[in-house]
Amino acid sequence: MEGRARWIAAAVALLLAGGVAAAQQAPRIEPRAAEILTIMSDLLTGAKQFTVHTDQTSDELALSGDLVELSSSVDLAVRRPGEAHAVLHGDLRPMRYWIGGGRVAVMDVSRWTYAIAPVPADLDAAIDQIWERYGMKIPLADFISNNSYENLTRSVESGTYVGLHEIDGVPCHHLAFRQTDIDWQIWIEDGLLPVPRKLLIVYKNEPGAPRYTARLSAWDLSPDLGDTIFEFEPPEGAEQIELVGRDAEQGE
């Protein structure tokens, strides 16, 4: 996508070639879809703190080779610029996450173990490092980000505005996006509170094209959050383990 002239004689040709490549590869997102996704991103980014509940289902490949649907829920609290707390429970392994004070703490409730590692003070940088170094994705990370639009559209090849459809009785703008490995859709509430109400991801290149669906509810953009929700204190009897990096040959 980027052409950089290294020699004056080739400068014009390179710039023209770069311009054609950029035009071919730039995300083709319909203006209406881009506008609504931007409004949602600006709202969440501008919220100094928020809480949300999510009910989610995901298709998992069983030992039999069949896809089975697992259900779980996430309760998320965010306080900018650098704190987040997520609780995951349901069919998936129950987990809790704390980000704040320059560290991330992760607790596996089923095994009563926890791990702590240093991270940057900025939420975006912390989430990126947790993924890149440990291969661990914080629940709803794209909505925690300080720029949801950029994160969501980074690999998008095309985006369309589908229409105005209801989610749990709430009129929502329905948007659809296509990427190389996934197709995803998002429903954003119409009106004064343009928050995401549903997210659907199809992993089209994986066996059986498994799906992930999240329905987001109970949004509160001005919750009464105390400091303790973001502070991790190891519970009695819990065992501390090492948070193993992605480059480790073995580990958990």
Phi and psi in degrees as GROMACS dihedral restraints (atoms count N, CA, C in turn):
[ dihedral_restraints ]
;  ai    aj    ak    al  type     phi  dphi    fc
    3     4     5     6     1  -116.1    20    10
    4     5     6     7     1   125.0    20    10
    6     7     8     9     1  -110.9    20    10
    7     8     9    10     1   127.7    20    10
    9    10    11    12     1  -120.9    20    10
   10    11    12    13     1   114.7    20    10
   12    13    14    15     1   -68.8    20    10
   13    14    15    16     1   125.7    20    10
   15    16    17    18     1  -101.9    20    10
   16    17    18    19     1   -19.8    20    10
   18    19    20    21     1  -131.4    20    10
   19    20    21    22     1   139.8    20    10
   21    22    23    24     1   -59.0    20    10
   22    23    24    25     1   -38.0    20    10
   24    25    26    27     1   -62.8    20    10
   25    26    27    28     1   -28.1    20    10
   27    28    29    30     1  -104.3    20    10
   28    29    30    31     1     5.5    20    10
   30    31    32    33     1   -60.4    20    10
   31    32    33    34     1   -49.2    20    10
   33    34    35    36     1   -61.7    20    10
   34    35    36    37     1   -45.6    20    10
   36    37    38    39     1   -61.9    20    10
   37    38    39    40     1   -42.6    20    10
   39    40    41    42     1   -65.9    20    10
   40    41    42    43     1   -41.6    20    10
   42    43    44    45     1   -64.2    20    10
   43    44    45    46     1   -41.5    20    10
   45    46    47    48     1   -64.7    20    10
   46    47    48    49     1   -43.1    20    10
   48    49    50    51     1   -63.9    20    10
   49    50    51    52     1   -40.4    20    10
   51    52    53    54     1   -63.1    20    10
   52    53    54    55     1   -38.4    20    10
   54    55    56    57     1   -65.6    20    10
   55    56    57    58     1   -40.4    20    10
   57    58    59    60     1   -65.7    20    10
   58    59    60    61     1   -43.0    20    10
   60    61    62    63     1   -62.8    20    10
   61    62    63    64     1   -41.7    20    10
   63    64    65    66     1   -62.9    20    10
   64    65    66    67     1   -40.6    20    10
   66    67    68    69     1   -64.6    20    10
   67    68    69    70     1   -33.5    20    10
   69    70    71    72     1   -78.4    20    10
   70    71    72    73     1   -32.1    20    10
   72    73    74    75     1  -101.2    20    10
   73    74    75    76     1   -14.7    20    10
   75    76    77    78     1   -62.5    20    10
   76    77    78    79     1   143.8    20    10
   78    79    80    81     1   -57.5    20    10
   79    80    81    82     1   130.4    20    10
   81    82    83    84     1   -95.7    20    10
   82    83    84    85     1    82.2    20    10
   84    85    86    87     1  -104.7    20    10
   85    86    87    88     1   126.0    20    10
   87    88    89    90     1   -60.2    20    10
   88    89    90    91     1   140.9    20    10
   90    91    92    93     1   -53.4    20    10
   91    92    93    94     1   -39.8    20    10
   93    94    95    96     1   -64.9    20    10
   94    95    96    97     1   -41.2    20    10
   96    97    98    99     1   -66.4    20    10
   97    98    99   100     1   -43.6    20    10
   99   100   101   102     1   -62.5    20    10
  100   101   102   103     1   -40.5    20    10
  102   103   104   105     1   -62.5    20    10
  103   104   105   106     1   -46.8    20    10
  105   106   107   108     1   -69.2    20    10
  106   107   108   109     1   -40.3    20    10
  108   109   110   111     1   -65.7    20    10
  109   110   111   112     1   -35.5    20    10
  111   112   113   114     1   -66.4    20    10
  112   113   114   115     1   -42.2    20    10
  114   115   116   117     1   -60.9    20    10
  115   116   117   118     1   -44.0    20    10
  117   118   119   120     1   -61.4    20    10
  118   119   120   121     1   -45.8    20    10
  120   121   122   123     1   -61.4    20    10
  121   122   123   124     1   -44.1    20    10
  123   124   125   126     1   -62.9    20    10
  124   125   126   127     1   -37.4    20    10
  126   127   128   129     1   -64.1    20    10
  127   128   129   130     1   -48.8    20    10
  129   130   131   132     1   -68.5    20    10
  130   131   132   133     1   -38.8    20    10
  132   133   134   135     1   -64.8    20    10
  133   134   135   136     1   -37.1    20    10
  135   136   137   138     1   -77.4    20    10
  136   137   138   139     1   -13.8    20    10
  138   139   140   141     1   -77.8    20    10
  139   140   141   142     1   118.3    20    10
  141   142   143   144     1   -65.4    20    10
  142   143   144   145     1   -28.5    20    10
  144   145   146   147     1  -156.0    20    10
  145   146   147   148     1   154.4    20    10
  147   148   149   150     1  -161.4    20    10
  148   149   150   151     1   161.3    20    10
  150   151   152   153     1  -131.3    20    10
  151   152   153   154     1   152.8    20    10
  153   154   155   156     1  -156.6    20    10
  154   155   156   157     1   148.3    20    10
  156   157   158   159     1  -110.2    20    10
  157   158   159   160     1   140.4    20    10
  159   160   161   162     1  -132.7    20    10
  160   161   162   163     1   128.2    20    10
  162   163   164   165     1  -104.0    20    10
  163   164   165   166     1   127.6    20    10
  165   166   167   168     1  -135.4    20    10
  166   167   168   169     1   151.5    20    10
  168   169   170   171     1  -128.2    20    10
  169   170   171   172     1   147.5    20    10
  171   172   173   174     1  -143.4    20    10
  172   173   174   175     1   140.1    20    10
  174   175   176   177     1   -84.0    20    10
  175   176   177   178     1   129.7    20    10
  177   178   179   180     1  -123.3    20    10
  178   179   180   181     1   144.8    20    10
  180   181   182   183     1   -83.0    20    10
  181   182   183   184     1   115.2    20    10
  183   184   185   186     1   -80.1    20    10
  184   185   186   187     1   167.9    20    10
  186   187   188   189     1   -60.7    20    10
  187   188   189   190     1   -26.7    20    10
  189   190   191   192     1   -72.5    20    10
  190   191   192   193     1   -13.3    20    10
  192   193   194   195     1    94.6    20    10
  193   194   195   196     1    -4.8    20    10
  195   196   197   198     1   -87.6    20    10
  196   197   198   199     1   151.5    20    10
  198   199   200   201     1   -83.6    20    10
  199   200   201   202     1   128.5    20    10
  201   202   203   204     1  -120.1    20    10
  202   203   204   205     1   146.3    20    10
  204   205   206   207     1   -95.2    20    10
  205   206   207   208     1   128.4    20    10
  207   208   209   210     1  -114.8    20    10
  208   209   210   211     1   142.6    20    10
  210   211   212   213     1  -114.0    20    10
  211   212   213   214     1   146.7    20    10
  213   214   215   216     1  -157.9    20    10
  214   215   216   217     1   175.9    20    10
  216   217   218   219     1  -142.0    20    10
  217   218   219   220     1   154.6    20    10
  219   220   221   222     1  -131.4    20    10
  220   221   222   223     1   132.3    20    10
  222   223   224   225     1  -111.9    20    10
  223   224   225   226     1   121.4    20    10
  225   226   227   228     1  -120.9    20    10
  226   227   228   229     1   136.9    20    10
  228   229   230   231     1  -128.8    20    10
  229   230   231   232     1   134.5    20    10
  231   232   233   234     1  -131.0    20    10
  232   233   234   235     1   136.4    20    10
  234   235   236   237     1  -134.8    20    10
  235   236   237   238     1   115.2    20    10
  237   238   239   240     1   -78.2    20    10
  238   239   240   241     1   148.4    20    10
  240   241   242   243     1   -95.6    20    10
  241   242   243   244     1    -9.2    20    10
  243   244   245   246     1  -144.0    20    10
  244   245   246   247     1    22.9    20    10
  246   247   248   249     1  -129.2    20    10
  247   248   249   250     1   140.7    20    10
  249   250   251   252     1  -153.5    20    10
  250   251   252   253     1   150.4    20    10
  252   253   254   255     1  -143.0    20    10
  253   254   255   256     1   129.3    20    10
  255   256   257   258     1  -132.7    20    10
  256   257   258   259     1   139.2    20    10
  258   259   260   261     1  -121.8    20    10
  259   260   261   262     1   121.0    20    10
  261   262   263   264     1  -114.7    20    10
  262   263   264   265     1   127.5    20    10
  264   265   266   267     1  -149.3    20    10
  265   266   267   268     1   164.5    20    10
  267   268   269   270     1   130.8    20    10
  268   269   270   271     1  -144.9    20    10
  270   271   272   273     1   -68.0    20    10
  271   272   273   274     1   -31.2    20    10
  273   274   275   276     1   -75.1    20    10
  274   275   276   277     1   164.2    20    10
  276   277   278   279     1   -59.5    20    10
  277   278   279   280     1   125.6    20    10
  279   280   281   282     1   -65.8    20    10
  280   281   282   283     1   126.4    20    10
  282   283   284   285     1  -133.9    20    10
  283   284   285   286     1   156.3    20    10
  285   286   287   288     1  -134.6    20    10
  286   287   288   289     1   143.2    20    10
  288   289   290   291     1  -130.5    20    10
  289   290   291   292     1   138.4    20    10
  291   292   293   294     1  -129.2    20    10
  292   293   294   295     1   130.2    20    10
  294   295   296   297     1  -125.2    20    10
  295   296   297   298     1   129.3    20    10
  297   298   299   300     1   161.3    20    10
  298   299   300   301     1   154.0    20    10
  300   301   302   303     1    65.4    20    10
  301   302   303   304     1    25.3    20    10
  303   304   305   306     1    77.8    20    10
  304   305   306   307     1    22.3    20    10
  306   307   308   309     1  -151.3    20    10
  307   308   309   310     1   159.3    20    10
  309   310   311   312     1  -118.1    20    10
  310   311   312   313     1   137.4    20    10
  312   313   314   315     1  -121.5    20    10
  313   314   315   316     1   132.9    20    10
  315   316   317   318     1  -126.0    20    10
  316   317   318   319     1   131.2    20    10
  318   319   320   321     1  -125.2    20    10
  319   320   321   322     1   126.7    20    10
  321   322   323   324     1   -92.0    20    10
  322   323   324   325     1   103.3    20    10
  324   325   326   327     1   -66.9    20    10
  325   326   327   328     1   -35.4    20    10
  327   328   329   330     1   -66.4    20    10
  328   329   330   331     1   -31.1    20    10
  330   331   332   333     1  -103.5    20    10
  331   332   333   334     1    -4.8    20    10
  333   334   335   336     1    55.2    20    10
  334   335   336   337     1    46.6    20    10
  336   337   338   339     1  -126.3    20    10
  337   338   339   340     1   157.6    20    10
  339   340   341   342     1  -146.8    20    10
  340   341   342   343     1   159.1    20    10
  342   343   344   345     1  -140.2    20    10
  343   344   345   346     1   149.5    20    10
  345   346   347   348     1  -131.4    20    10
  346   347   348   349     1   138.7    20    10
  348   349   350   351     1  -146.3    20    10
  349   350   351   352     1   150.2    20    10
  351   352   353   354     1   -73.5    20    10
  352   353   354   355     1   144.6    20    10
  354   355   356   357     1  -142.8    20    10
  355   356   357   358     1   162.9    20    10
  357   358   359   360     1   -62.7    20    10
  358   359   360   361     1   158.5    20    10
  360   361   362   363     1   -72.1    20    10
  361   362   363   364     1   -27.8    20    10
  363   364   365   366     1   -76.8    20    10
  364   365   366   367     1   135.7    20    10
  366   367   368   369     1   -61.5    20    10
  367   368   369   370     1   -46.8    20    10
  369   370   371   372     1   -59.5    20    10
  370   371   372   373     1   -47.5    20    10
  372   373   374   375     1   -64.5    20    10
  373   374   375   376     1   -37.3    20    10
  375   376   377   378     1   -64.8    20    10
  376   377   378   379     1   -46.6    20    10
  378   379   380   381     1   -63.9    20    10
  379   380   381   382     1   -41.5    20    10
  381   382   383   384     1   -61.9    20    10
  382   383   384   385     1   -44.0    20    10
  384   385   386   387     1   -66.9    20    10
  385   386   387   388     1   -39.1    20    10
  387   388   389   390     1   -60.6    20    10
  388   389   390   391     1   -39.1    20    10
  390   391   392   393     1   -73.5    20    10
  391   392   393   394     1   -48.3    20    10
  393   394   395   396     1   -69.2    20    10
  394   395   396   397     1   -38.0    20    10
  396   397   398   399     1   -87.8    20    10
  397   398   399   400     1   -36.0    20    10
  399   400   401   402     1  -116.4    20    10
  400   401   402   403     1    -5.1    20    10
  402   403   404   405     1    66.6    20    10
  403   404   405   406     1    26.9    20    10
  405   406   407   408     1  -114.4    20    10
  406   407   408   409     1   126.1    20    10
  408   409   410   411     1  -101.4    20    10
  409   410   411   412     1   123.7    20    10
  411   412   413   414     1   -70.7    20    10
  412   413   414   415     1   134.0    20    10
  414   415   416   417     1   -54.1    20    10
  415   416   417   418     1   134.4    20    10
  417   418   419   420     1    59.3    20    10
  418   419   420   421     1    33.1    20    10
  420   421   422   423     1   -57.4    20    10
  421   422   423   424     1   -36.3    20    10
  423   424   425   426     1   -64.7    20    10
  424   425   426   427     1   -27.5    20    10
  426   427   428   429     1   -88.0    20    10
  427   428   429   430     1   -18.9    20    10
  429   430   431   432     1   -75.4    20    10
  430   431   432   433     1   -30.3    20    10
  432   433   434   435     1   -51.5    20    10
  433   434   435   436     1   152.1    20    10
  435   436   437   438     1   -78.1    20    10
  436   437   438   439     1    -2.3    20    10
  438   439   440   441     1  -151.6    20    10
  439   440   441   442     1    80.4    20    10
  441   442   443   444     1   -60.9    20    10
  442   443   444   445     1   -37.5    20    10
  444   445   446   447     1   -60.3    20    10
  445   446   447   448     1   -47.3    20    10
  447   448   449   450     1   -62.9    20    10
  448   449   450   451     1   -43.9    20    10
  450   451   452   453     1   -64.5    20    10
  451   452   453   454     1   -42.7    20    10
  453   454   455   456     1   -71.1    20    10
  454   455   456   457     1   -31.8    20    10
  456   457   458   459     1  -102.8    20    10
  457   458   459   460     1     4.6    20    10
  459   460   461   462     1   -55.5    20    10
  460   461   462   463     1   -38.8    20    10
  462   463   464   465     1  -113.4    20    10
  463   464   465   466     1    14.3    20    10
  465   466   467   468     1   -72.5    20    10
  466   467   468   469     1   136.3    20    10
  468   469   470   471     1   -98.8    20    10
  469   470   471   472     1   -31.3    20    10
  471   472   473   474     1  -157.4    20    10
  472   473   474   475     1   152.8    20    10
  474   475   476   477     1  -145.6    20    10
  475   476   477   478     1   140.3    20    10
  477   478   479   480     1  -134.0    20    10
  478   479   480   481     1   154.3    20    10
  480   481   482   483     1   -94.4    20    10
  481   482   483   484     1   118.0    20    10
  483   484   485   486     1   -85.9    20    10
  484   485   486   487     1   -43.9    20    10
  486   487   488   489     1   155.7    20    10
  487   488   489   490     1  -172.5    20    10
  489   490   491   492     1  -102.3    20    10
  490   491   492   493     1   111.3    20    10
  492   493   494   495     1  -129.4    20    10
  493   494   495   496     1   156.7    20    10
  495   496   497   498     1   -93.6    20    10
  496   497   498   499     1   139.1    20    10
  498   499   500   501     1  -123.9    20    10
  499   500   501   502     1   115.9    20    10
  501   502   503   504     1    52.9    20    10
  502   503   504   505     1    39.7    20    10
  504   505   506   507     1    81.7    20    10
  505   506   507   508     1     1.7    20    10
  507   508   509   510     1  -105.6    20    10
  508   509   510   511     1   123.8    20    10
  510   511   512   513     1   -63.2    20    10
  511   512   513   514     1   130.2    20    10
  513   514   515   516     1  -135.5    20    10
  514   515   516   517     1   146.8    20    10
  516   517   518   519     1   -78.9    20    10
  517   518   519   520     1   123.8    20    10
  519   520   521   522     1   -99.7    20    10
  520   521   522   523     1   119.1    20    10
  522   523   524   525     1  -119.2    20    10
  523   524   525   526     1   145.5    20    10
  525   526   527   528     1  -129.4    20    10
  526   527   528   529     1   137.5    20    10
  528   529   530   531     1  -132.8    20    10
  529   530   531   532     1   149.6    20    10
  531   532   533   534     1  -124.2    20    10
  532   533   534   535     1   135.1    20    10
  534   535   536   537     1  -130.2    20    10
  535   536   537   538     1   178.2    20    10
  537   538   539   540     1   -63.5    20    10
  538   539   540   541     1   -46.4    20    10
  540   541   542   543     1  -100.9    20    10
  541   542   543   544     1   -21.4    20    10
  543   544   545   546     1  -135.9    20    10
  544   545   546   547     1   155.8    20    10
  546   547   548   549     1  -115.5    20    10
  547   548   549   550     1   140.2    20    10
  549   550   551   552     1  -143.0    20    10
  550   551   552   553     1   152.3    20    10
  552   553   554   555     1  -130.4    20    10
  553   554   555   556     1   150.5    20    10
  555   556   557   558     1  -139.9    20    10
  556   557   558   559     1   140.5    20    10
  558   559   560   561     1  -113.8    20    10
  559   560   561   562     1   119.7    20    10
  561   562   563   564     1  -114.7    20    10
  562   563   564   565     1   127.8    20    10
  564   565   566   567     1   -56.5    20    10
  565   566   567   568     1   135.0    20    10
  567   568   569   570     1   -84.6    20    10
  568   569   570   571     1   139.8    20    10
  570   571   572   573     1   118.7    20    10
  571   572   573   574     1  -151.2    20    10
  573   574   575   576     1   -79.3    20    10
  574   575   576   577     1   -13.3    20    10
  576   577   578   579     1  -125.0    20    10
  577   578   579   580     1    77.4    20    10
  579   580   581   582     1   -77.6    20    10
  580   581   582   583     1    68.5    20    10
  582   583   584   585     1   -99.7    20    10
  583   584   585   586     1   155.3    20    10
  585   586   587   588     1   -69.5    20    10
  586   587   588   589     1   135.6    20    10
  588   589   590   591     1  -111.9    20    10
  589   590   591   592     1   -22.6    20    10
  591   592   593   594     1  -154.6    20    10
  592   593   594   595     1   144.8    20    10
  594   595   596   597     1  -135.5    20    10
  595   596   597   598     1   131.3    20    10
  597   598   599   600     1  -127.7    20    10
  598   599   600   601     1   127.7    20    10
  600   601   602   603     1  -123.7    20    10
  601   602   603   604     1   131.1    20    10
  603   604   605   606     1  -114.0    20    10
  604   605   606   607     1   119.4    20    10
  606   607   608   609     1   -88.9    20    10
  607   608   609   610     1    82.1    20    10
  609   610   611   612     1   -69.7    20    10
  610   611   612   613     1   -19.3    20    10
  612   613   614   615     1   -96.8    20    10
  613   614   615   616     1     1.1    20    10
  615   616   617   618     1   -96.5    20    10
  616   617   618   619     1   154.9    20    10
  618   619   620   621     1   -54.8    20    10
  619   620   621   622     1   125.8    20    10
  621   622   623   624     1    81.0    20    10
  622   623   624   625     1    -1.7    20    10
  624   625   626   627     1    48.7    20    10
  625   626   627   628     1    63.7    20    10
  627   628   629   630     1   -62.3    20    10
  628   629   630   631     1   154.3    20    10
  630   631   632   633     1  -119.7    20    10
  631   632   633   634     1   149.8    20    10
  633   634   635   636     1  -124.1    20    10
  634   635   636   637     1   128.1    20    10
  636   637   638   639     1  -127.9    20    10
  637   638   639   640     1   133.3    20    10
  639   640   641   642     1  -129.7    20    10
  640   641   642   643     1   131.3    20    10
  642   643   644   645     1  -112.5    20    10
  643   644   645   646     1   119.5    20    10
  645   646   647   648     1  -102.4    20    10
  646   647   648   649     1   132.9    20    10
  648   649   650   651     1  -144.8    20    10
  649   650   651   652     1   177.4    20    10
  651   652   653   654     1    55.0    20    10
  652   653   654   655     1    40.2    20    10
  654   655   656   657     1   -65.2    20    10
  655   656   657   658     1   135.5    20    10
  657   658   659   660     1  -138.7    20    10
  658   659   660   661     1   112.4    20    10
  660   661   662   663     1   -93.4    20    10
  661   662   663   664     1     2.3    20    10
  663   664   665   666     1  -143.1    20    10
  664   665   666   667     1    57.6    20    10
  666   667   668   669     1   -75.5    20    10
  667   668   669   670     1   160.5    20    10
  669   670   671   672     1   -93.3    20    10
  670   671   672   673     1    89.5    20    10
  672   673   674   675     1  -102.4    20    10
  673   674   675   676     1   129.3    20    10
  675   676   677   678     1   -89.0    20    10
  676   677   678   679     1   173.9    20    10
  678   679   680   681     1   -71.7    20    10
  679   680   681   682     1   -27.8    20    10
  681   682   683   684     1   -66.1    20    10
  682   683   684   685     1   -27.3    20    10
  684   685   686   687     1   -64.2    20    10
  685   686   687   688     1   -25.6    20    10
  687   688   689   690     1   -99.5    20    10
  688   689   690   691     1     1.0    20    10
  690   691   692   693     1  -104.3    20    10
  691   692   693   694     1   126.3    20    10
  693   694   695   696     1   -96.5    20    10
  694   695   696   697     1   126.2    20    10
  696   697   698   699     1  -123.5    20    10
  697   698   699   700     1   119.8    20    10
  699   700   701   702     1   -56.3    20    10
  700   701   702   703     1   127.2    20    10
  702   703   704   705     1   -70.5    20    10
  703   704   705   706     1   156.8    20    10
  705   706   707   708     1   -60.8    20    10
  706   707   708   709     1   130.8    20    10
  708   709   710   711     1    86.8    20    10
  709   710   711   712     1    -6.8    20    10
  711   712   713   714     1   -75.2    20    10
  712   713   714   715     1   144.0    20    10
  714   715   716   717     1   -99.3    20    10
  715   716   717   718     1   130.9    20    10
  717   718   719   720     1   -85.0    20    10
  718   719   720   721     1   132.3    20    10
  720   721   722   723     1  -125.3    20    10
  721   722   723   724     1   171.9    20    10
  723   724   725   726     1   -87.4    20    10
  724   725   726   727     1   138.7    20    10
  726   727   728   729     1   -84.8    20    10
  727   728   729   730     1   104.4    20    10
  729   730   731   732     1   -80.8    20    10
  730   731   732   733     1   136.6    20    10
  732   733   734   735     1   -73.2    20    10
  733   734   735   736     1   162.3    20    10
  735   736   737   738     1   -65.7    20    10
  736   737   738   739     1   -24.1    20    10
  738   739   740   741     1   -84.4    20    10
  739   740   741   742     1    -1.6    20    10
  741   742   743   744     1   -73.3    20    10
  742   743   744   745     1   141.2    20    10
  744   745   746   747     1   -70.2    20    10
  745   746   747   748     1   -35.9    20    10
  747   748   749   750     1  -139.9    20    10
  748   749   750   751     1   162.9    20    10
  750   751   752   753     1   141.3    20    10
  751   752   753   754     1   172.0    20    10
